[in-house]
Amino acid sequence: MLSQKITKKTMRLRIPKLNKYTVLFAFVIAFIFLEILIISPKVLEKPTEEHVEYEKILALANSKKKSSVEQKMMGLHLVENSDNKKGWELFATEALGTNDSQWVLKKVRVQFFSQDQSNFTVTGDVGEIDGASRDLVIRGNVITTSSNGYSFKTDSLHYVSKLKQMSSPDTVHMEGPPDRKGTGFKLTGQGLLVDVTENQMNILDAVEATKIIDNKNFKLTSNTAEFSNKNHEALFAGEVKMKLGPSNLEAPRAFFKYSQSAKVLESILLNQGVRLVEGDKRATSEELEINLVEDKMTLRGQPKVQQGSDEIRGQEIVFLEGGKKVKINQVNVKGKPPK
C-alpha cells in the first residue's frame, strides 16, 4: 500500500499543471498560425504596374511571332540616321529581341532630332521597336518634352519613322514653359500629334487651358491647339471661348504672341469674327488685339460697341488703361458714347 501511494504521488509530480493563461496563449498561437498559412495567405510581393505592362507587351510580341525570344541585352543604346543626319537616339535599361528584329524595351528614353537640331525627348516605362521600319511604340507614364520647355503627358505614344511624326489618341496633360511673369499654360485635351520635321505640337480635340495673366485668371476652351518648338507662340482654333478677368470673348481663332527678348506673353490676337461681353458692354469686330504690355485693347474691322441703348462705330476702336479710356478713329456715334 505504501509503495502504491508513493508511485501515484510520484506520477502526479511528473504531470505539469496547466493554468488558464497557458491554455489561452497556446490557443492564440495556433489561431495565428492557421490565419497565416490556411485561412488568408497574403501576397508578399505585389508586381508593379510597370512590370505588369512590360510582361503584357512581351507576351503580345511573342504571340505575333513564330519564333521565341532569342536575345536579351542590358543597357541598350541605338542610333537611327537618316540622310546622314541623326534621326533619333534611344536608351533602354533592358531589351528582349527576336530574330525578325522586334524588340521589347524597358525604361525607355528617346531623343528625336529635327533638321535644325531642335529636339523632343520621350520617356516611358516600356516600349517596342520594329527593327525594319524603325517605328516605335512607348507605353506607361509617357512624357514628351520639347527643347523649348513644353511637356506633354500621355499613356502611350506611337512614332512613325517614315513620316517623322509622333501621335497618341489618349488624354493629354500639357504644361507650357514659364515666362518672366509666372507659370506657363496648364492644358488638357484629347489626342496629340507631334511633327518632328516641322517642330509643331498639336492637341487635336477638347482643349481646356488655364493661366494667370497680369494677376488675372485666364481660362480658354477650343477645339484644337497648336504650339511651336521654335518659340513660345500658340494658336487655338475652333469655337474659341476665352475669359480674361471680367472680359468674356468668343472667336474662331486666338493667337498668343510672345516676346522672345522680354520672355513674356506680349499680345493675344482674336480674329475671323469676335464677340466681347464685359458687364453691360457688348462689342463685335472682325479682329480684336489685346496688348498686355501696354494694357490696351484694339477692335478692327467694322468694330461696334454697345452699352444699353448707346452705340459707337468706327474704323478702329481702342480701349486704353484696361478700358477706362476710349480712342475712336473715324467715329460714328449713335446716342452717347459708352463709358
C-alpha positions as CSV (number, residue, x, y, z in Angstrom):
1,M,0.0,0.0,0.0
2,L,2.8,2.4,0.9
3,S,4.6,1.7,-2.4
4,Q,1.4,2.3,-4.4
5,K,0.9,5.6,-2.7
6,I,4.5,6.6,-3.4
7,T,4.2,5.6,-7.0
8,K,0.9,7.6,-7.5
9,K,2.4,10.6,-5.8
10,T,5.5,10.4,-8.0
11,M,3.4,10.2,-11.1
12,R,1.4,13.1,-10.1
13,L,4.5,15.2,-9.6
14,R,5.6,14.4,-13.2
15,I,2.5,15.8,-14.8
16,P,2.8,19.6,-15.4
17,K,-0.1,21.7,-14.3
18,L,-1.6,23.9,-17.0
19,N,-3.2,27.1,-15.9
20,K,-5.8,29.0,-17.9
21,Y,-3.3,31.6,-19.2
22,T,-1.0,28.9,-20.7
23,V,-4.0,27.3,-22.5
24,L,-5.1,30.8,-23.8
25,F,-1.6,31.6,-25.1
26,A,-1.4,28.3,-26.9
27,F,-4.8,28.9,-28.5
28,V,-3.8,32.3,-29.7
29,I,-0.6,31.0,-31.3
30,A,-2.5,28.2,-33.0
31,F,-5.1,30.7,-34.4
32,I,-2.4,33.0,-35.8
33,F,-0.7,30.0,-37.4
34,L,-3.9,29.0,-39.1
35,E,-4.7,32.5,-40.2
36,I,-1.3,33.0,-41.9
37,L,-1.0,29.6,-43.6
38,I,-4.5,28.4,-44.2
39,I,-7.3,30.9,-43.8
40,S,-6.0,34.1,-45.5
41,P,-2.5,33.9,-47.0
42,K,-1.1,37.3,-48.1
43,V,0.9,38.2,-51.2
44,L,4.3,39.1,-50.0
45,E,5.4,41.0,-53.2
46,K,2.9,42.7,-55.5
47,P,4.1,43.3,-59.1
48,T,4.4,46.9,-60.1
49,E,2.3,48.4,-62.8
50,E,5.5,48.8,-64.9
51,H,6.3,45.1,-64.5
52,V,2.8,44.1,-65.5
53,E,2.8,46.3,-68.5
54,Y,6.2,45.0,-69.6
55,E,5.1,41.4,-69.3
56,K,1.9,42.1,-71.3
57,I,3.8,43.7,-74.1
58,L,6.3,40.9,-74.1
59,A,3.5,38.3,-74.3
60,L,1.8,40.2,-77.1
61,A,5.0,40.4,-79.1
62,N,5.7,36.7,-78.7
63,S,2.1,35.8,-79.7
64,K,2.6,37.6,-83.0
65,K,5.8,35.6,-83.9
66,K,6.6,32.0,-84.6
67,S,10.0,32.4,-83.0
68,S,10.6,32.9,-79.3
69,V,12.8,35.5,-77.6
70,E,16.3,34.9,-78.8
71,Q,18.3,37.8,-77.3
72,K,18.4,39.7,-74.1
73,M,20.5,42.8,-73.5
74,M,21.1,45.1,-70.6
75,G,21.7,48.7,-71.3
76,L,20.6,49.1,-74.9
77,H,21.7,52.1,-77.0
78,L,20.5,52.6,-80.6
79,V,21.0,55.5,-83.0
80,E,18.9,56.0,-86.2
81,N,20.4,58.0,-89.0
82,S,18.5,59.5,-91.9
83,D,20.1,61.4,-94.9
84,N,23.4,61.4,-93.0
85,K,21.8,63.1,-90.0
86,K,20.8,61.7,-86.7
87,G,17.1,60.9,-86.6
88,W,16.7,59.6,-83.1
89,E,18.8,58.2,-80.3
90,L,17.4,55.5,-77.9
91,F,18.3,54.3,-74.5
92,A,16.7,51.4,-72.5
93,T,17.7,49.6,-69.4
94,E,16.7,46.2,-70.8
95,A,15.8,44.8,-74.2
96,L,14.4,41.4,-75.4
97,G,14.6,40.7,-79.1
98,T,13.7,38.1,-81.7
99,N,15.3,37.1,-85.0
100,D,13.0,39.3,-87.0
101,S,14.3,42.5,-85.3
102,Q,11.3,43.0,-83.0
103,W,12.4,44.4,-79.6
104,V,10.6,44.9,-76.3
105,L,12.2,47.6,-74.2
106,K,12.2,48.6,-70.5
107,K,12.7,52.1,-69.1
108,V,12.9,53.9,-72.5
109,R,14.3,57.3,-73.3
110,V,14.3,58.5,-76.9
111,Q,15.6,61.8,-78.3
112,F,14.2,62.9,-81.7
113,F,16.1,65.4,-83.8
114,S,14.7,67.9,-86.4
115,Q,16.7,69.4,-89.2
116,D,17.7,72.5,-87.2
117,Q,18.8,70.2,-84.4
118,S,16.0,71.2,-82.0
119,N,14.6,68.1,-80.4
120,F,12.0,66.2,-78.5
121,T,12.7,63.8,-75.7
122,V,10.3,61.0,-74.9
123,T,10.4,58.7,-71.8
124,G,8.2,55.8,-70.8
125,D,8.1,52.6,-68.8
126,V,8.1,50.1,-71.7
127,G,8.3,50.1,-75.4
128,E,8.5,48.2,-78.7
129,I,10.7,48.8,-81.7
130,D,10.4,47.4,-85.2
131,G,14.0,47.0,-86.5
132,A,12.9,47.0,-90.1
133,S,10.7,50.1,-90.2
134,R,12.3,51.8,-87.1
135,D,8.8,52.6,-85.9
136,L,8.4,52.9,-82.1
137,V,5.6,52.4,-79.6
138,I,6.1,53.6,-76.0
139,R,3.7,53.0,-73.1
140,G,3.2,53.7,-69.4
141,N,3.8,57.2,-68.0
142,V,4.9,58.6,-71.3
143,I,6.3,62.2,-71.1
144,T,7.2,64.1,-74.3
145,T,9.3,67.2,-73.7
146,S,10.2,69.8,-76.4
147,S,13.6,71.5,-76.2
148,N,11.9,74.9,-75.6
149,G,10.1,73.7,-72.5
150,Y,6.6,72.2,-73.4
151,S,5.8,69.0,-71.6
152,F,3.0,66.5,-72.7
153,K,1.9,63.5,-70.6
154,T,0.0,60.6,-72.2
155,D,-0.5,56.9,-71.6
156,S,1.1,55.9,-74.9
157,L,2.9,57.3,-78.0
158,H,3.5,55.9,-81.5
159,Y,6.3,57.2,-83.7
160,V,6.2,56.6,-87.5
161,S,9.8,56.9,-88.8
162,K,8.8,57.4,-92.4
163,L,6.6,60.5,-91.5
164,K,8.8,61.6,-88.6
165,Q,5.6,62.0,-86.5
166,M,4.6,61.0,-83.0
167,S,0.9,60.6,-82.1
168,S,-1.3,59.5,-79.3
169,P,-5.1,59.0,-79.1
170,D,-5.0,59.4,-75.3
171,T,-6.0,62.2,-72.9
172,V,-3.1,64.8,-72.9
173,H,-1.9,66.8,-70.0
174,M,0.3,69.7,-71.0
175,E,2.4,72.2,-69.1
176,G,3.9,75.2,-71.0
177,P,7.2,76.8,-70.3
178,P,7.1,79.6,-67.7
179,D,7.7,83.2,-68.6
180,R,9.1,86.2,-66.8
181,K,5.7,86.8,-65.1
182,G,5.0,83.3,-63.9
183,T,3.9,79.8,-64.9
184,G,3.0,78.8,-68.4
185,F,-0.2,77.3,-69.7
186,K,-1.7,74.3,-68.0
187,L,-3.8,72.4,-70.5
188,T,-5.8,69.2,-71.0
189,G,-7.1,67.8,-74.3
190,Q,-7.7,64.7,-76.3
191,G,-5.2,63.4,-78.8
192,L,-1.6,64.5,-79.5
193,L,0.3,64.9,-82.8
194,V,3.9,66.0,-82.9
195,D,5.6,66.7,-86.3
196,V,9.4,66.5,-85.6
197,T,10.3,68.0,-89.0
198,E,8.0,71.0,-88.7
199,N,8.7,71.4,-84.9
200,Q,4.9,71.5,-84.3
201,M,2.9,70.1,-81.4
202,N,-0.9,69.8,-81.8
203,I,-3.7,69.0,-79.4
204,L,-6.4,67.5,-81.5
205,D,-9.7,68.0,-79.6
206,A,-11.4,69.2,-76.4
207,V,-8.8,71.8,-75.3
208,E,-9.1,73.4,-71.9
209,A,-6.3,75.8,-70.9
210,T,-5.7,78.0,-67.8
211,K,-3.0,80.6,-66.9
212,I,-2.5,83.6,-64.7
213,I,-2.1,86.7,-66.9
214,D,-1.2,90.0,-65.2
215,N,-2.7,88.8,-62.0
216,K,-6.0,87.9,-63.8
217,N,-7.5,84.5,-64.0
218,F,-7.4,83.3,-67.6
219,K,-9.4,80.3,-69.0
220,L,-9.8,79.2,-72.6
221,T,-11.6,76.3,-74.4
222,S,-11.2,75.4,-78.1
223,N,-11.4,72.5,-80.5
224,T,-7.6,72.4,-81.2
225,A,-4.4,73.9,-80.1
226,E,-1.0,74.3,-81.8
227,F,2.4,75.0,-80.3
228,S,5.8,75.5,-81.7
229,N,9.2,74.2,-80.7
230,K,10.9,77.2,-82.2
231,N,9.2,79.8,-79.9
232,H,6.5,80.1,-77.3
233,E,3.7,81.2,-79.6
234,A,0.4,79.3,-79.5
235,L,-2.7,79.1,-81.8
236,F,-6.1,78.0,-80.5
237,A,-8.7,77.3,-83.1
238,G,-12.4,76.2,-83.4
239,E,-15.1,77.7,-81.2
240,V,-12.6,79.6,-79.0
241,K,-14.1,80.9,-75.8
242,M,-11.9,82.9,-73.5
243,K,-12.3,84.6,-70.1
244,L,-9.7,87.1,-69.0
245,G,-10.6,88.9,-65.8
246,P,-14.1,90.5,-66.3
247,S,-13.9,90.1,-70.1
248,N,-15.6,87.2,-72.0
249,L,-14.6,86.7,-75.6
250,E,-15.5,84.4,-78.5
251,A,-13.9,83.9,-81.8
252,P,-12.9,81.2,-84.3
253,R,-9.2,81.7,-83.6
254,A,-6.9,83.1,-80.9
255,F,-3.2,83.6,-81.5
256,F,-0.8,84.1,-78.5
257,K,2.4,86.0,-79.3
258,Y,5.4,86.0,-77.0
259,S,8.3,88.5,-76.9
260,Q,11.4,86.3,-77.1
261,S,13.6,89.2,-75.9
262,A,11.4,90.1,-72.9
263,K,10.4,86.4,-72.2
264,V,6.8,87.4,-71.6
265,L,3.4,86.9,-73.3
266,E,3.1,90.1,-75.3
267,S,-0.3,90.0,-77.0
268,I,-3.4,88.0,-77.8
269,L,-5.0,88.3,-81.3
270,L,-8.5,87.0,-81.9
271,N,-9.9,87.1,-85.5
272,Q,-12.4,85.9,-88.1
273,G,-15.3,87.5,-86.1
274,V,-15.0,88.5,-82.5
275,R,-17.6,89.0,-79.7
276,L,-16.8,90.7,-76.4
277,V,-19.0,90.9,-73.3
278,E,-17.9,92.8,-70.3
279,G,-20.6,93.8,-67.8
280,D,-23.3,95.7,-69.7
281,K,-20.9,96.4,-72.5
282,R,-21.1,94.5,-75.9
283,A,-18.7,94.7,-78.7
284,T,-18.2,93.0,-82.1
285,S,-15.4,93.3,-84.7
286,E,-13.5,91.2,-87.3
287,E,-10.4,91.3,-85.2
288,L,-9.5,92.1,-81.6
289,E,-6.0,92.6,-80.3
290,I,-5.1,92.6,-76.5
291,N,-1.8,94.3,-75.9
292,L,-0.8,93.0,-72.5
293,V,2.4,95.1,-72.3
294,E,0.6,98.5,-73.0
295,D,-2.7,97.4,-71.3
296,K,-4.9,98.2,-74.3
297,M,-7.5,96.5,-76.4
298,T,-8.0,97.3,-80.1
299,L,-11.0,96.4,-82.2
300,R,-10.6,96.4,-86.0
301,G,-12.8,95.6,-89.0
302,Q,-16.2,97.1,-88.6
303,P,-15.9,97.5,-84.8
304,K,-19.1,98.2,-82.9
305,V,-19.5,98.8,-79.2
306,Q,-22.9,98.9,-77.4
307,Q,-23.8,99.9,-73.9
308,G,-27.5,100.0,-73.2
309,S,-29.1,102.0,-76.0
310,D,-25.9,103.8,-76.9
311,E,-23.6,102.6,-79.7
312,I,-20.4,103.7,-81.4
313,R,-18.8,102.5,-84.6
314,G,-15.6,103.4,-86.3
315,Q,-12.7,102.2,-88.4
316,E,-10.8,101.3,-85.2
317,I,-11.8,101.5,-81.6
318,V,-9.1,101.4,-78.8
319,F,-9.7,100.8,-75.1
320,L,-6.8,102.2,-73.0
321,E,-5.8,101.6,-69.4
322,G,-7.9,98.5,-69.1
323,G,-11.0,100.1,-70.7
324,K,-11.0,103.4,-68.7
325,K,-10.4,105.4,-71.8
326,V,-11.6,105.0,-75.4
327,K,-10.0,106.2,-78.6
328,I,-12.0,106.1,-81.8
329,N,-10.8,106.6,-85.4
330,Q,-13.4,107.8,-87.9
331,V,-16.1,107.7,-85.3
332,N,-19.8,107.2,-85.9
333,V,-21.8,107.7,-82.7
334,K,-25.4,106.8,-82.1
335,G,-26.7,108.2,-78.7
336,K,-24.0,108.7,-76.1
337,P,-20.5,107.1,-76.3
338,P,-20.3,104.1,-74.0
339,K,-18.4,104.8,-70.8
